[in-house]
Amino acid sequence: MVFLDWKVVGNNRLFRGISETELKRMLECAKFNYKKYHKGDVIFRQDESVENYYVLLKGQVMIAKHLISGKKNILYIVRENQVFGEEQTFQYEAWAVSDVELIEMPKTFFYSFCTNVCKHHKQLIQNIIEILSMKEGLAVKKINIISAASLKERISIWMLEEADDQGVVQVEMNREELSD
């Protein structure tokens, strides 16, 4: 088994409520893959079929859609400890914005139980459902922003959504990326 930093892996929402011992057993049972990508490497391409969920341990991943016009529409950035790759067929592309370490877990592991029907496997499925619900909430927020009547209103809504408790917005993308 590949050595994984338990502090990094254990902080992931997907593995919440699962002990290190249970996680090691579960990852082995799931036949996971630990992978590293360098900045600029493509993790998956648009229109590829999906076999895995991806758990980002280190780095950042850009998710973008290539439009018929040739333009690239940046959808979002995946940050450390987030999960991505939920679709059945990738409608977007993912590439490493920085050096990346991640875990690939086969989706089939989430769709059924092995003969042991382990408690931690049930917890994992509950966690993925919670993660998918949160992502659905983020999609609704994005729809709310893009459905605003004017550019000024869209920017205002976005800034209100992104502001921290002190009202400060940290902008990590350049102007072109923000316009997407």
C-alpha contacts under 8 A as a table, 3 or more apart, distances in Angstrom:
res1	aa1	res2	aa2	distance
1	M	28	E	7.45
2	V	34	Y	7.17
4	L	8	V	7.97
4	L	9	V	7.12
5	D	8	V	5.44
5	D	9	V	6.23
6	W	9	V	4.98
6	W	10	G	5.35
6	W	20	E	6.79
7	K	10	G	5.25
7	K	11	N	6.21
8	V	11	N	5.50
8	V	12	N	7.13
8	V	57	L	6.41
8	V	81	N	7.79
9	V	12	N	5.58
9	V	15	F	7.48
9	V	57	L	6.61
9	V	81	N	7.71
10	G	15	F	6.09
10	G	16	R	6.92
10	G	18	I	7.95
10	G	19	S	7.96
10	G	20	E	7.29
11	N	15	F	7.40
11	N	16	R	7.22
11	N	81	N	6.91
12	N	15	F	5.60
12	N	16	R	6.61
12	N	55	V	7.98
12	N	57	L	7.98
12	N	81	N	4.80
12	N	82	Q	6.94
13	R	16	R	5.12
13	R	81	N	7.06
13	R	82	Q	7.49
13	R	127	N	6.90
13	R	131	I	7.67
14	L	83	V	7.55
14	L	124	L	6.25
14	L	127	N	5.20
14	L	128	I	5.97
14	L	131	I	7.43
15	F	18	I	5.58
15	F	23	L	7.47
15	F	123	Q	7.97
15	F	124	L	6.25
15	F	127	N	7.19
16	R	123	Q	7.93
16	R	124	L	7.86
16	R	127	N	7.15
17	G	120	H	7.78
17	G	123	Q	6.91
18	I	22	E	6.14
18	I	23	L	6.15
18	I	120	H	5.78
18	I	123	Q	7.22
18	I	124	L	7.84
19	S	22	E	5.16
19	S	23	L	5.98
20	E	23	L	5.01
20	E	24	K	6.15
21	T	24	K	5.29
21	T	25	R	6.37
22	E	25	R	5.16
22	E	26	M	5.97
22	E	120	H	6.49
23	L	26	M	4.95
23	L	27	L	5.96
23	L	120	H	7.67
24	K	27	L	5.30
24	K	28	E	6.21
25	R	28	E	5.23
25	R	29	C	6.17
26	M	29	C	4.97
26	M	30	A	6.01
26	M	120	H	7.62
26	M	121	H	7.14
27	L	30	A	4.95
27	L	31	K	6.12
27	L	32	F	5.57
27	L	105	M	7.79
28	E	31	K	5.14
28	E	32	F	6.56
29	C	32	F	7.98
30	A	105	M	6.57
30	A	106	P	6.71
30	A	109	F	5.79
31	K	105	M	7.19
31	K	106	P	7.42
32	F	103	I	6.67
32	F	104	E	5.55
32	F	105	M	4.78
32	F	106	P	6.78
33	N	103	I	5.62
33	N	104	E	5.00
33	N	105	M	6.74
34	Y	101	E	7.38
34	Y	102	L	5.88
34	Y	103	I	4.61
34	Y	104	E	6.37
35	K	101	E	5.79
35	K	102	L	5.47
35	K	103	I	6.29
35	K	104	E	7.55
36	K	99	D	7.41
36	K	100	V	5.54
36	K	101	E	4.51
36	K	102	L	6.51
37	Y	41	D	5.96
37	Y	43	I	7.57
37	Y	96	A	6.63
37	Y	99	D	5.77
37	Y	100	V	5.02
37	Y	101	E	6.50
38	H	41	D	5.56
38	H	96	A	6.53
38	H	98	S	6.55
38	H	99	D	4.40
38	H	100	V	6.27
39	K	95	W	7.89
39	K	96	A	4.99
39	K	97	V	5.30
39	K	98	S	4.26
39	K	99	D	4.79
39	K	100	V	7.34
40	G	95	W	6.06
40	G	96	A	5.15
40	G	97	V	6.02
40	G	98	S	7.20
41	D	95	W	5.54
41	D	96	A	5.46
42	V	45	R	6.96
42	V	93	E	7.67
42	V	94	A	6.03
42	V	95	W	4.19
42	V	96	A	6.48
43	I	93	E	7.72
43	I	94	A	5.41
43	I	95	W	5.20
43	I	96	A	7.03
44	F	48	E	7.12
44	F	93	E	5.75
44	F	94	A	5.47
44	F	95	W	7.15
45	R	48	E	5.84
45	R	90	F	7.21
45	R	92	Y	6.81
45	R	93	E	4.52
45	R	94	A	6.58
46	Q	65	K	7.11
46	Q	66	H	7.58
46	Q	90	F	5.27
46	Q	91	Q	5.35
46	Q	92	Y	4.44
46	Q	93	E	4.60
47	D	89	T	5.84
47	D	90	F	4.99
47	D	91	Q	5.62
47	D	92	Y	7.08
48	E	89	T	5.86
48	E	90	F	5.57
49	S	88	Q	6.41
49	S	89	T	4.47
49	S	90	F	6.25
50	V	85	G	7.20
50	V	87	E	6.76
50	V	88	Q	5.32
50	V	89	T	5.30
50	V	90	F	6.38
51	E	88	Q	7.99
51	E	106	P	5.77
51	E	107	K	5.89
51	E	108	T	7.92
52	N	85	G	6.82
52	N	104	E	5.69
52	N	105	M	5.14
52	N	106	P	4.26
52	N	107	K	4.98
53	Y	83	V	6.91
53	Y	84	F	6.09
53	Y	85	G	5.09
53	Y	86	E	6.40
53	Y	104	E	5.78
53	Y	105	M	5.25
53	Y	106	P	6.34
53	Y	107	K	6.06
54	Y	83	V	5.53
54	Y	84	F	5.24
54	Y	85	G	5.96
54	Y	102	L	6.57
54	Y	103	I	5.72
54	Y	104	E	4.79
54	Y	105	M	6.47
55	V	81	N	6.67
55	V	82	Q	6.05
55	V	83	V	4.59
55	V	84	F	6.71
55	V	102	L	5.43
55	V	103	I	5.04
55	V	104	E	6.51
55	V	105	M	7.88
56	L	59	G	7.33
56	L	60	Q	7.79
56	L	78	V	7.67
56	L	79	R	7.03
56	L	80	E	5.30
56	L	81	N	5.33
56	L	82	Q	5.58
56	L	83	V	6.22
56	L	84	F	7.94
56	L	100	V	7.50
56	L	101	E	6.38
56	L	102	L	4.51
56	L	103	I	6.65
57	L	80	E	5.31
57	L	81	N	5.44
57	L	82	Q	7.83
57	L	100	V	7.50
57	L	101	E	5.43
57	L	102	L	5.10
57	L	103	I	7.35
58	K	79	R	7.89
58	K	80	E	5.20
58	K	81	N	7.54
58	K	99	D	7.64
58	K	100	V	5.33
58	K	101	E	5.03
58	K	102	L	6.90
59	G	79	R	6.70
59	G	80	E	5.94
59	G	96	A	7.64
59	G	97	V	7.41
59	G	98	S	5.51
59	G	99	D	5.67
59	G	100	V	4.54
59	G	101	E	6.76
60	Q	77	I	6.73
60	Q	78	V	5.65
60	Q	79	R	4.95
60	Q	80	E	6.47
60	Q	96	A	6.17
60	Q	97	V	5.38
60	Q	98	S	5.75
60	Q	99	D	7.61
60	Q	100	V	6.56
61	V	77	I	5.68
61	V	78	V	4.98
61	V	79	R	6.77
61	V	94	A	6.33
61	V	95	W	5.52
61	V	96	A	4.59
61	V	97	V	5.28
61	V	98	S	7.37
61	V	100	V	7.63
62	M	74	I	7.31
62	M	75	L	7.88
62	M	76	Y	6.28
62	M	77	I	4.62
62	M	78	V	6.28
62	M	94	A	5.54
62	M	95	W	5.50
62	M	96	A	6.38
62	M	97	V	6.07
63	I	74	I	6.12
63	I	75	L	5.58
63	I	76	Y	5.42
63	I	77	I	5.95
63	I	78	V	7.30
63	I	92	Y	6.52
63	I	93	E	5.67
63	I	94	A	4.65
63	I	95	W	6.93
64	A	72	K	6.43
64	A	73	N	5.38
64	A	74	I	4.16
64	A	75	L	5.11
64	A	76	Y	7.13
64	A	92	Y	5.41
64	A	93	E	5.32
64	A	94	A	6.54
65	K	72	K	5.72
65	K	73	N	5.10
65	K	74	I	6.43
65	K	75	L	7.02
65	K	91	Q	6.82
65	K	92	Y	4.39
65	K	93	E	6.03
66	H	70	G	6.47
66	H	71	K	6.06
66	H	72	K	4.59
66	H	73	N	6.27
66	H	92	Y	7.03
66	H	93	E	7.77
67	L	70	G	5.44
67	L	71	K	5.39
67	L	72	K	6.05
67	L	73	N	7.06
68	I	71	K	7.31
73	N	180	D	5.29
74	I	177	E	6.33
74	I	180	D	5.60
75	L	180	D	7.28
78	V	82	Q	6.31
78	V	83	V	7.74
78	V	84	F	7.41
79	R	82	Q	5.82
83	V	131	I	7.82
85	G	90	F	7.38
86	E	132	L	7.97
87	E	90	F	5.86
87	E	91	Q	7.66
90	F	93	E	7.04
96	A	99	D	6.43
96	A	100	V	6.24
105	M	109	F	7.45
106	P	109	F	5.71
106	P	110	F	7.71
107	K	110	F	5.41
107	K	111	Y	6.84
108	T	111	Y	5.16
108	T	112	S	6.89
109	F	112	S	6.16
109	F	113	F	7.26
110	F	113	F	7.69
110	F	124	L	7.86
110	F	125	I	6.10
113	F	116	N	7.47
113	F	117	V	5.43
113	F	118	C	7.83
113	F	121	H	7.28
114	C	117	V	5.66
114	C	118	C	7.93
117	V	121	H	7.02
117	V	122	K	7.71
118	C	121	H	5.26
118	C	122	K	6.74
119	K	122	K	5.24
119	K	123	Q	6.39
120	H	123	Q	4.86
120	H	124	L	6.12
121	H	124	L	5.03
121	H	125	I	6.41
122	K	125	I	5.22
122	K	126	Q	6.30
123	Q	126	Q	5.04
123	Q	127	N	6.12
124	L	127	N	5.02
124	L	128	I	6.26
125	I	128	I	5.19
125	I	129	I	6.31
126	Q	129	I	5.21
126	Q	130	E	6.40
127	N	130	E	5.11
127	N	131	I	6.23
128	I	131	I	4.97
128	I	132	L	6.11
129	I	132	L	5.14
129	I	133	S	6.17
130	E	133	S	5.07
130	E	134	M	6.28
131	I	134	M	5.13
131	I	135	K	6.28
132	L	135	K	5.03
132	L	136	E	6.19
133	S	136	E	5.04
133	S	137	G	6.38
134	M	137	G	5.04
134	M	138	L	6.43
135	K	138	L	4.98
135	K	139	A	6.25
136	E	139	A	5.02
136	E	140	V	6.34
137	G	140	V	5.12
137	G	141	K	6.38
138	L	141	K	5.00
138	L	142	K	6.29
139	A	142	K	5.05
139	A	143	I	6.23
140	V	143	I	5.04
140	V	144	N	6.16
141	K	144	N	4.98
141	K	145	I	6.35
142	K	145	I	5.06
142	K	146	I	6.27
143	I	146	I	5.24
143	I	147	S	5.91
144	N	147	S	5.34
144	N	148	A	6.65
145	I	148	A	5.63
145	I	154	R	5.16
145	I	155	I	7.87
145	I	157	I	6.01
145	I	158	W	6.27
146	I	154	R	6.29
147	S	154	R	7.79
148	A	151	L	7.52
148	A	153	E	5.93
148	A	154	R	5.39
149	A	153	E	6.65
149	A	154	R	7.52
150	S	153	E	5.16
150	S	154	R	6.28
151	L	154	R	5.01
151	L	155	I	6.16
152	K	155	I	5.23
152	K	156	S	6.15
153	E	156	S	5.01
153	E	157	I	6.10
154	R	157	I	5.23
154	R	158	W	6.08
155	I	158	W	5.08
155	I	159	M	6.05
156	S	159	M	5.18
156	S	160	L	6.18
157	I	160	L	5.18
157	I	161	E	6.19
158	W	161	E	5.08
158	W	162	E	6.14
159	M	162	E	5.09
159	M	163	A	5.91
159	M	169	V	6.59
160	L	163	A	5.41
160	L	167	G	7.92
162	E	169	V	5.77
162	E	170	Q	7.71
163	A	166	Q	7.42
163	A	167	G	4.85
163	A	168	V	5.05
163	A	169	V	4.54
163	A	170	Q	7.64
164	D	167	G	5.17
164	D	168	V	5.45
164	D	169	V	6.48
165	D	168	V	7.45
171	V	174	N	7.86
173	M	176	E	7.95
173	M	177	E	5.69
173	M	178	L	6.05
174	N	177	E	5.37
174	N	178	L	6.21
175	R	178	L	5.13
175	R	179	S	6.25
176	E	179	S	5.17
176	E	180	D	6.67
177	E	180	D	5.36
